[in-house]
């Protein structure tokens, strides 16, 4: 755990040793969330073009800078405009994880990205946490690729030795295998938790000396400092609770978890395009889904209205048949 924190936490600058003189300059916002440090706002959006600079990381751990406008990104990831608004660094939104038809929208503290089955797209930022996220994700992907190659070689050797039992196959398979989207989401959660843990440690470093001073001397200045620390602690507690609620909500809802399995949906989509008609296909306005839509955004309203009208017609038909049967029974009794 300590090694993971060292990789995800940015190095502390030398000027951060004496923080009392720069306390007013580095004071956090009233909401408790620090702004995105070092954000290249001029490079983020060009005047008259609406282009934004994104960092793209693919499944082979390759990273590159791309410039894409908002509408192209909406068509590329099949996302509504309000989901992209969550990633805007000019706005402060609570931590959110949204599972959509072709992407996962992640807004966790400093990490704001779009995760698909083939790539991760982050807004180009000079923030140390964003850069550490990219480096950590690349290391995880390279390590997993090496593990997959080793497993493939082991399985090939097993086939050659004619040992095809299920036990050997399960022993050679990697228990830590995760699809690409869940690896990226895992690193994002670890980065957000590491960031919150570092802020809690900084509050502890400031709080313990202040409490020692209050035990010996109670003054207006010390009480004001204690009030400010308490307000920062309350804001940090709310942010931690929001991240925890998002994780628990995803873990409790099987539909949201299935909606986030983008690799499986992509395989089903490719299988249907090659002539596999065994799976039910649900058509939306501009895309085809092979699983019943789960999230309210990805579910087309026309399909819902059609299903609702069909259910109403069926219920009316069943009630009419039951009423006719009851009428016939009464007439037979009267005869």
C-alpha positions in Angstrom: 0.0 0.0 0.0 2.8 2.4 0.8 4.5 1.7 -2.6 1.2 2.4 -4.4 0.8 5.7 -2.5 4.3 6.7 -3.5 3.6 6.0 -7.1 0.3 7.9 -7.2 1.2 10.8 -4.9 3.1 13.7 -6.7 6.5 14.6 -5.2 6.4 17.3 -2.6 8.2 20.5 -3.8 11.0 22.0 -1.7 9.1 25.2 -1.2 6.3 23.3 0.7 8.5 22.9 3.8 7.4 26.3 5.3 3.7 26.5 4.7 2.8 29.1 7.3 3.8 32.1 5.1 1.9 30.8 2.1 -1.2 29.6 3.9 -3.4 32.4 2.5 -2.2 31.8 -1.0 -2.9 28.1 -0.9 -6.2 28.3 1.0 -8.7 25.8 -0.5 -12.1 26.8 -1.8 -15.2 26.9 0.5 -16.4 23.5 -0.9 -13.1 21.9 0.2 -12.2 20.7 -3.3 -8.9 22.0 -4.6 -8.9 23.3 -8.2 -7.1 21.5 -11.0 -3.5 22.7 -10.6 -1.6 23.7 -13.7 -4.5 23.3 -16.1 -3.6 24.5 -19.5 -6.7 26.6 -20.1 -5.4 28.3 -23.3 -4.5 24.9 -24.8 -7.7 23.4 -23.5 -10.0 25.4 -25.8 -9.0 27.3 -28.9 -10.9 30.4 -29.7 -13.4 30.0 -32.5 -12.8 26.3 -32.9 -14.0 24.7 -29.6 -11.2 22.1 -29.7 -10.0 20.5 -26.5 -6.7 18.7 -25.9 -7.1 15.2 -24.6 -4.7 12.5 -23.4 -5.5 9.2 -25.0 -4.3 5.9 -23.6 -5.1 2.7 -25.6 -5.1 -0.9 -24.5 -1.5 -1.4 -25.5 -0.4 1.3 -23.0 0.3 3.8 -25.8 -0.5 7.5 -25.0 -0.9 10.4 -27.3 -2.3 13.9 -27.4 -5.4 14.5 -29.6 -7.5 17.6 -30.2 -11.2 16.9 -30.5 -14.2 19.2 -30.3 -17.2 18.5 -28.1 -19.6 17.3 -30.7 -17.0 14.9 -32.2 -16.4 13.5 -28.7 -20.1 13.0 -28.2 -20.4 11.0 -31.4 -17.2 9.1 -30.7 -18.3 7.9 -27.2 -22.1 8.1 -27.7 -22.5 10.5 -24.8 -25.0 13.3 -24.1 -23.7 16.8 -23.6 -24.5 16.8 -19.9 -22.1 14.0 -19.3 -19.3 15.9 -20.9 -20.2 18.8 -18.7 -19.2 16.7 -15.7 -15.6 16.7 -17.1 -15.4 20.4 -17.5 -12.6 21.7 -15.1 -14.4 25.1 -14.9 -17.2 23.5 -12.9 -17.2 21.7 -9.6 -19.3 18.6 -9.4 -19.5 15.8 -6.8 -17.8 12.5 -7.5 -19.8 10.6 -10.1 -19.4 7.3 -12.0 -21.8 6.9 -14.9 -22.2 3.7 -17.0 -23.4 4.4 -20.5 -23.9 2.3 -23.7 -20.3 2.7 -25.0 -18.4 4.5 -22.3 -17.9 5.1 -18.6 -17.8 8.7 -17.4 -15.6 9.1 -14.4 -15.5 12.2 -12.2 -13.4 11.4 -9.1 -11.7 14.4 -7.5 -8.8 15.3 -9.9 -9.4 12.3 -12.2 -11.9 13.2 -14.9 -12.0 10.9 -17.9 -14.0 8.8 -20.4 -13.3 5.1 -20.4 -14.3 2.9 -23.4 -13.5 -0.7 -24.3 -10.5 0.5 -26.3 -9.2 3.7 -24.8 -9.1 6.2 -21.9 -9.6 9.9 -22.7 -8.5 12.5 -20.1 -8.5 16.2 -20.4 -5.0 17.4 -21.0 -3.8 18.8 -17.7 -0.5 19.6 -16.0 -1.9 18.3 -12.7 0.5 15.8 -11.1 -2.4 13.5 -10.2 -3.5 13.2 -13.8 0.0 12.5 -15.0 0.5 9.9 -12.2 -2.7 8.3 -13.3 -1.5 8.0 -16.9 1.8 6.5 -15.8 0.2 4.1 -13.3 -2.3 2.9 -15.9 0.4 2.3 -18.5 2.4 0.3 -16.0 -0.6 -1.8 -15.1 -1.4 -2.5 -18.8 2.2 -3.5 -19.6 2.3 -5.8 -16.7 -1.0 -7.4 -17.6 0.1 -7.8 -21.2 3.2 -9.7 -20.0 1.0 -11.9 -17.8 -1.4 -12.7 -20.7 1.5 -13.7 -23.0 2.8 -16.0 -20.2 -0.6 -17.5 -19.8 -1.0 -18.1 -23.5 2.5 -19.8 -23.7 1.5 -21.9 -20.7 -1.8 -23.0 -22.3 0.0 -23.8 -25.5 2.5 -26.0 -23.7 -0.4 -27.7 -21.9 -2.1 -28.4 -25.2 1.1 -29.9 -26.6 1.5 -32.1 -23.6 -2.2 -33.3 -24.1 -3.3 -32.3 -20.7 -6.7 -30.8 -21.4 -8.3 -31.2 -18.0 -10.3 -28.2 -16.7 -8.2 -28.1 -13.5 -5.0 -27.4 -15.4 -6.8 -24.7 -17.5 -8.1 -23.0 -14.3 -4.7 -23.2 -12.6 -2.9 -21.6 -15.6 -5.5 -18.8 -16.0 -4.7 -15.5 -14.2 -7.1 -14.8 -11.3 -6.3 -11.1 -11.5 -7.6 -10.7 -15.1 -9.8 -7.7 -15.7 -11.1 -6.1 -18.9 -9.5 -2.9 -20.0 -12.3 -0.7 -18.7 -12.2 -2.1 -15.2 -8.5 -1.8 -15.0 -8.7 1.9 -15.9 -11.6 2.4 -13.4 -9.6 0.6 -10.7 -6.6 2.9 -11.2 -8.9 5.9 -11.1 -10.5 4.8 -7.8 -7.0 4.2 -6.3 -5.8 7.7 -7.4 -8.9 9.4 -6.0 -8.6 7.5 -2.6 -4.9 8.3 -2.5 -5.6 12.0 -3.1 -8.2 12.1 -0.3 -5.9 10.2 2.0 -3.1 12.7 1.4 -5.5 15.6 2.2 -6.5 13.9 5.4 -2.9 13.5 6.4 -2.2 17.1 5.8 -5.2 18.0 8.0 -3.8 15.8 10.8 -0.4 17.5 10.5 -2.0 20.9 11.0 -4.5 19.8 13.6 -2.3 18.1 16.2 -0.1 21.1 17.0 -3.1 23.3 17.2 -4.8 21.0 19.7 -1.7 21.0 21.8 -1.7 24.8 21.8 -5.4 24.9 22.8 -4.7 22.7 25.8 -2.1 25.2 27.1 -3.6 28.5 25.8 -7.1 29.4 24.6 -7.1 32.5 22.4 -9.2 34.0 19.7 -6.6 33.2 17.1 -6.4 29.5 18.0 -10.1 29.2 18.1 -10.4 30.7 14.7 -7.8 28.3 13.3 -9.7 25.4 14.9 -12.9 26.6 13.3 -11.3 26.7 9.8 -9.7 23.3 10.3 -13.1 21.9 11.3 -14.8 23.3 8.3 -12.2 21.8 6.0 -12.5 18.4 7.8 -16.3 18.5 7.3 -15.9 19.3 3.6 -13.4 16.5 3.2 -15.7 14.0 5.1 -18.5 14.8 2.7 -16.3 14.2 -0.4 -15.1 10.9 1.0 -18.7 9.9 1.8 -19.7 10.8 -1.8 -17.0 8.5 -3.3 -18.0 5.8 -0.9 -21.7 6.1 -1.8 -20.9 6.0 -5.5 -18.9 2.7 -5.1 -21.6 1.1 -2.9 -24.4 2.2 -5.3 -22.5 0.5 -8.2 -21.8 -2.6 -6.2 -25.4 -3.0 -5.2 -26.9 -2.5 -8.6 -26.4 -5.4 -11.0 -27.8 -3.5 -13.9 -25.2 -0.7 -13.6 -22.4 -3.2 -13.2 -23.6 -5.0 -16.4 -23.8 -1.7 -18.2 -20.2 -1.0 -17.4 -19.0 -4.3 -19.0 -18.1 -2.6 -22.2 -15.8 -5.4 -23.6 -18.6 -8.0 -23.4 -21.0 -5.6 -25.1 -18.4 -4.9 -27.8 -17.9 -8.6 -28.4 -21.7 -9.2 -28.7 -21.9 -6.3 -31.1 -19.1 -7.7 -33.3 -20.7 -11.1 -33.2 -24.1 -9.8 -34.3 -22.4 -7.9 -37.2 -20.9 -11.2 -38.4 -24.2 -12.9 -38.6 -24.9 -14.1 -35.1 -28.7 -13.5 -34.8 -29.2 -15.7 -31.6 -29.1 -12.7 -29.3 -31.9 -10.1 -29.1 -31.1 -6.8 -30.7 -32.4 -3.5 -29.4 -32.2 -0.6 -31.8 -31.9 3.0 -30.6 -31.7 6.2 -32.6 -28.1 5.8 -33.9 -26.7 2.6 -32.4 -27.5 -1.0 -31.9 -27.4 -2.7 -28.5 -27.4 -6.4 -28.0 -28.4 -6.2 -24.3 -31.5 -4.7 -22.9 -30.6 -1.0 -22.1 -30.1 -0.5 -18.4 -29.3 3.1 -17.8 -32.0 5.7 -18.4 -29.8 7.8 -20.7 -29.0 4.9 -23.1 -32.6 3.6 -23.1 -34.6 5.1 -26.0 -37.9 6.6 -25.0 -39.7 5.3 -28.1 -38.9 1.7 -27.2 -40.1 2.2 -23.6 -43.4 3.7 -24.8 -43.9 0.9 -27.3 -43.3 -1.7 -24.6 -45.6 0.1 -22.2 -48.4 0.3 -24.8 -48.0 -3.4 -25.7 -48.2 -4.4 -22.1 -51.4 -2.2 -21.7 -53.0 -3.8 -24.8 -52.1 -7.3 -23.5 -53.6 -6.6 -20.1 -56.8 -5.2 -21.6 -57.1 -8.2 -23.9 -56.6 -10.6 -21.0 -59.1 -8.8 -18.9 -61.6 -8.8 -21.8 -61.2 -12.6 -22.2 -61.6 -13.2 -18.5 -64.8 -11.1 -18.5 -66.2 -13.0 -21.5 -65.5 -16.3 -19.8 -67.2 -15.2 -16.6 -70.2 -14.0 -18.6 -70.5 -17.4 -20.3 -70.3 -19.2 -17.0 -73.1 -17.1 -15.6 -75.3 -17.7 -18.6 -74.8 -21.5 -18.2 -75.7 -21.3 -14.6 -78.9 -19.4 -15.4 -79.9 -22.0 -18.1 
